Amino acid sequence: MSVPLYPLRFHPVYEQQGPAGGLLADYLAVDRNRVLPPGATGSWELVDAPGLTSVIANGPLAGEPLAELAARAPREIVGRRHRPGQPFPLCIRLADIAETEPLAVCPEYPVRLGGETYRPNHRFWVSLAAGEQAEINVGISQNATRLDIVHSLDSLDLITLLQSYSPLPHDAFFAPSGRLFNIGSGNLVWELREHPGPPLTISHWGRGTPPPEELVAAGLRSVYFQDRQVSRISRDASVISQTRRVPLLPHCPSFCVEEIRLFDHLYDRTSGGTFHLLAVVEGVARLDCGKRSETIPNGSLACLPAALGDYRLYAEGGPARVLRVLQPTI
């Protein structure tokens, strides 16, 4: 092997976008080793992009940027089909939304506009906490038309034309490229996407200055208006009384997501085709691989290299929920 293989942990990359809602600080408070910077509204738990890359926090590779490691050992870390020179293909973020985001869409094909390239970017969210009035809007309602959307772009009535949800903890939502989406204020979400680049903005809900006309036009051209699929994946609310795996998103071409409802333990392995990302969203898990052991607290993750092999996952101090993310290998 060209690099040592073991479960990789990363230093979070914190961000501040607008006011802090307080949900992120409350959520991470159980991890006494994690100090949240004042005013932080989000945390990139895993990212590899120009000027924004995760740095390894543990083991013999500590201090090395993920971008350099993926370039140095693409097959061992990412998977046998990963091409040298390409960034790590997914990123994960915790986001505390205190101000309602614009209505947006990611294009199905790259769009070059005003010096910015907007790229395809499937997005997936899991609700971690939400206020009483919090909403997540993903997709167009059954009876809405393209003309209805266009005529309501500068109005709060636009929300009536969307699939609007009041999220419960551990509800999941999927917005493939071409589907409208918006995360409302009062939401704390775990977010998975292909890259950290921006979407095309469609509407500011009639508040303040509207988006540039060329941006809105490009966004409208990117919306797949025939799409009426339900975007919400309702949580499994049953009590965790045994370890089992619940598929959340098995058929996306960019990533597969399942929830591991961890009651005692789970044995599995990576076999060279793809990495495994294990993100703990509730409780605490212990990850053992060979002689190494890593405790993964609520809100944190570990990356298991594609060529790592066998690993064991244990619930620590009570049941836990773990999101496992990997790339399709067929």
C-alpha positions in Angstrom: 0.0 0.0 0.0 1.3 3.5 -0.8 -0.4 5.0 2.3 -1.3 3.7 5.7 -5.0 2.7 5.8 -7.2 3.3 8.8 -10.4 5.2 9.7 -9.8 8.9 8.9 -11.2 11.7 11.0 -11.1 15.3 10.0 -10.9 18.8 11.5 -14.2 20.6 10.9 -14.2 23.7 8.7 -16.5 26.2 10.3 -18.4 28.9 8.4 -20.5 31.9 9.3 -23.3 32.9 6.9 -25.6 35.4 8.5 -26.8 35.1 12.1 -26.3 31.9 14.2 -29.6 30.2 15.1 -28.2 28.4 18.1 -29.3 24.9 17.0 -25.8 23.9 15.9 -24.3 24.8 19.2 -27.0 22.9 21.1 -26.6 19.8 18.9 -22.8 19.7 19.3 -22.8 20.5 23.0 -22.7 16.8 23.9 -19.2 16.5 22.5 -17.0 18.2 25.1 -14.0 18.0 22.9 -15.6 20.1 20.2 -15.4 23.9 20.6 -17.7 25.8 18.3 -16.4 29.2 17.2 -18.6 32.2 18.2 -21.2 32.9 15.5 -20.7 29.6 13.5 -23.7 28.7 11.4 -22.3 25.6 9.8 -19.5 23.1 9.7 -18.0 21.3 6.7 -17.3 17.8 8.1 -15.8 16.6 4.9 -15.0 18.7 1.8 -12.4 18.8 -1.0 -12.6 21.9 -3.2 -10.2 24.6 -4.3 -9.5 26.8 -1.3 -11.7 24.6 0.9 -10.4 21.2 1.9 -10.6 19.0 5.0 -7.4 18.2 6.9 -6.9 14.8 8.6 -7.0 14.9 12.3 -5.8 11.5 13.5 -3.2 8.8 13.0 0.0 8.9 10.9 -1.6 11.0 8.2 -2.7 13.8 10.6 -2.2 17.2 9.1 -2.4 16.1 5.5 -5.2 17.7 3.4 -7.7 15.4 2.0 -7.1 16.8 -1.5 -3.4 15.7 -1.4 -4.3 12.3 0.0 -6.9 11.6 -2.7 -4.5 12.6 -5.4 -1.6 10.5 -3.9 -3.7 7.3 -3.4 -6.9 7.6 -5.3 -7.6 3.8 -5.6 -6.8 3.0 -2.0 -8.8 6.0 -0.5 -11.6 6.7 -2.9 -12.1 3.5 -4.9 -10.7 1.6 -7.9 -12.7 3.7 -10.4 -11.5 7.1 -9.1 -9.4 9.0 -11.5 -6.1 10.6 -10.3 -6.4 14.3 -10.0 -10.1 14.4 -9.4 -11.3 15.8 -6.0 -12.9 13.6 -3.4 -16.4 13.2 -4.9 -18.7 14.1 -2.0 -18.9 16.6 0.8 -20.9 16.7 4.1 -22.0 19.8 6.1 -23.9 20.6 9.2 -26.0 23.7 8.6 -27.9 25.9 11.1 -30.4 27.9 9.0 -31.4 31.0 10.9 -32.6 33.0 7.8 -34.7 31.5 5.0 -32.6 30.5 2.0 -33.6 31.6 -1.5 -35.5 29.2 -3.7 -32.8 27.5 -5.9 -32.1 24.7 -8.3 -28.9 22.9 -9.4 -28.6 22.4 -13.2 -28.4 19.0 -14.9 -25.6 20.3 -17.1 -22.9 22.9 -16.3 -24.0 26.5 -16.7 -21.5 29.3 -17.2 -22.8 32.7 -16.1 -21.0 35.9 -14.9 -17.7 34.2 -14.4 -19.3 31.4 -12.2 -19.8 27.9 -13.3 -22.9 26.3 -11.8 -22.6 22.5 -11.9 -24.9 19.5 -11.4 -25.2 18.8 -7.7 -27.5 16.2 -6.2 -28.4 17.3 -2.6 -29.6 15.2 0.3 -30.6 16.4 3.8 -31.5 14.8 7.1 -33.3 17.0 9.6 -31.5 17.1 13.0 -33.7 19.7 14.7 -36.4 22.2 13.7 -38.4 25.0 15.2 -42.2 24.9 15.4 -42.6 27.0 12.2 -39.7 25.5 10.3 -40.3 24.3 6.8 -38.3 22.5 4.1 -39.5 22.9 0.5 -38.3 20.4 -2.1 -40.1 20.0 -5.5 -43.2 21.4 -7.1 -46.7 20.6 -5.9 -48.9 18.3 -8.0 -51.2 21.0 -9.4 -48.6 23.8 -10.0 -47.5 24.7 -13.6 -44.5 26.4 -15.0 -46.6 29.5 -15.6 -47.8 29.6 -12.0 -44.1 29.4 -10.8 -43.0 32.2 -13.1 -45.9 34.5 -12.1 -45.2 34.0 -8.4 -41.4 34.4 -8.3 -41.6 37.7 -6.4 -44.4 36.7 -4.0 -44.6 34.8 -0.7 -47.4 32.9 -2.4 -44.7 31.0 -4.3 -44.5 28.6 -1.3 -48.0 27.4 -2.0 -46.8 26.0 -5.3 -44.1 23.8 -3.7 -44.0 20.6 -1.8 -43.7 22.1 1.7 -42.8 20.0 4.7 -42.6 20.6 8.5 -39.7 18.3 9.2 -39.5 15.9 12.1 -36.1 14.7 13.5 -34.4 12.3 11.1 -36.8 13.0 8.2 -34.8 13.0 5.0 -35.2 15.0 1.8 -33.7 14.5 -1.7 -33.2 17.2 -4.4 -31.6 15.9 -7.5 -30.3 18.3 -10.1 -33.3 19.9 -11.8 -35.6 20.0 -8.7 -36.4 23.2 -6.8 -35.4 23.4 -3.1 -35.2 25.7 -0.2 -34.4 25.3 3.5 -36.4 27.6 5.7 -35.3 29.3 8.9 -35.2 27.4 12.1 -33.7 24.2 10.6 -30.6 22.3 11.5 -29.8 19.8 8.8 -27.1 17.3 7.9 -26.4 17.9 4.3 -24.8 15.7 1.7 -23.8 16.9 -1.8 -21.4 16.4 -4.6 -19.5 19.6 -4.2 -19.8 22.9 -2.3 -20.5 25.1 -5.3 -23.6 27.4 -5.4 -27.0 26.6 -7.0 -28.9 28.8 -9.4 -31.1 31.2 -7.4 -34.7 31.4 -8.6 -36.4 33.7 -6.0 -35.8 35.7 -2.8 -39.5 35.3 -2.0 -40.3 38.9 -2.8 -37.9 40.2 -0.1 -35.2 42.7 -0.9 -33.5 42.9 -4.2 -34.6 40.1 -6.7 -31.9 37.8 -8.1 -30.3 39.0 -11.4 -32.6 38.3 -14.4 -30.0 36.2 -16.2 -29.6 34.0 -13.1 -33.3 33.5 -12.7 -33.7 32.7 -16.5 -30.9 30.1 -16.3 -32.5 28.7 -13.2 -35.9 28.3 -14.8 -34.3 26.6 -17.8 -32.7 24.2 -15.4 -36.0 23.2 -13.6 -37.5 19.9 -14.6 -41.1 21.0 -14.4 -42.5 17.5 -15.2 -40.9 16.2 -11.9 -43.6 15.7 -9.3 -42.0 13.0 -7.2 -42.3 13.2 -3.4 -39.0 14.4 -2.0 -39.6 13.5 1.7 -38.3 10.2 3.1 -40.1 9.9 6.4 -38.2 8.8 9.4 -38.4 5.4 11.0 -39.8 6.4 14.4 -39.8 3.0 16.0 -37.6 2.4 19.1 -34.2 1.1 18.3 -34.3 -2.4 19.8 -32.0 -4.3 17.4 -29.3 -3.3 14.9 -30.6 -3.0 11.4 -29.9 -1.1 8.2 -32.6 1.1 6.6 -32.1 2.2 3.0 -32.8 5.9 2.6 -31.5 6.6 -0.9 -30.5 3.4 -2.7 -30.8 4.5 -6.4 -29.1 7.9 -6.7 -26.3 7.7 -9.4 -23.9 9.9 -7.3 -24.3 8.4 -3.8 -26.2 5.8 -1.7 -27.3 6.5 1.8 -28.6 4.2 4.5 -29.4 4.6 8.2 -27.8 2.1 10.5 -30.0 1.9 13.6 -27.2 0.7 15.9 -28.3 -1.2 19.0 -25.3 -3.3 19.7 -22.8 -3.9 16.9 -22.4 -4.2 13.1 -19.6 -6.0 11.2 -18.8 -4.9 7.6 -15.9 -4.2 5.2 -14.8 -2.1 2.3 -13.8 -4.2 -0.7 -11.9 -1.7 -2.9 -14.8 -0.4 -4.9 -15.7 2.6 -2.8 -15.1 4.3 0.5 -17.6 4.2 3.4 -18.5 7.4 5.2 -20.0 6.8 8.7 -21.7 9.9 10.2 -23.2 9.7 13.6 -26.3 11.8 13.9 -27.6 10.5 17.2 -25.8 8.9 20.1 -22.1 7.8 20.1 -20.5 5.0 18.1 -17.1 3.2 18.5 -15.4 2.1 15.3 -12.7 -0.7 15.5 -10.4 -1.6 12.7 -7.5 -3.9 13.5 -5.8 -2.5 16.6 -7.2 1.0 16.0 -10.3 2.3 17.8 -12.1 5.6 17.2 -15.0 7.0 19.2 -17.3 9.0 16.9 -19.6 11.3 18.9 -22.9 12.9 17.8 -22.3 15.2 14.8 -19.0 13.7 13.7 -17.9 11.2 11.0 -15.2 8.9 9.9 -14.0 8.0 6.4 -13.2 4.3 5.8 -10.8 4.1 2.8 -11.9 1.9 -0.1 -9.0 -0.6 0.4 -9.3 -0.7 4.2 -11.2 -4.1 4.6 -12.9 -5.3 7.7 -14.3 -3.0 10.4 -16.6 -3.2 13.4 -19.1 -0.6 14.7 -20.4 -0.6 18.2 -23.1 1.5 20.0 -21.6 3.3 23.0 -23.8 4.1 26.0 -27.0 3.4 24.3 -28.5 3.1 20.8 -27.2 5.3 18.0 -28.1 6.4 14.5 -25.4 6.3 11.9 -25.7 7.4 8.3 -23.5 5.4 5.9 -22.7 6.9 2.6 -20.9 5.3 -0.3 -20.7 5.6 -4.1 -22.5 3.2 -6.4 -19.9 0.7 -7.8 -21.9 -0.7 -10.8 
